[in-house]
Amino acid sequence: MAKSLVSVPKKKEREDYISSMIKGEMVRYHKSPEQIAVKAQFSTKTLTTKLGEPGRFTIEELYAILDALEIRVAFIRKPQPL
C-alpha cells in the first residue's frame, strides 16, 4: 500500500479544523444537525458520526454541508521557494 504524503499529525490537524469549522458555523448561525442534514440530503446520524471522524466524509458530503452552511472554500497554493 502506498504511503500518504500527509503526516498523521497534519492529517489529524486538518480533520480537527474541518470539524471545528462546521460545528462553529452551526452554532454561529443557530443551525441544528437536523437542519444541516436535511439541506445536505443525508441523515442526522451520518452528519454527527462523521463530525466525530471528519476523515470519513466523502468530498460530496463535505461540499453538501458547506453549501448548506453557505461556506465558500478557497484553495490557496503555498508559495514555492525558488
Buried (B, 14 or more C-beta within 10 A) or exposed (E): EEEEEEEEEEEEEEBEEBBEBBEEBBEEEEBEBEBBBBBBEBEBEBBEEBBEEBEEBEEEBBBBBBEBBEEEEEEEEEEEEE
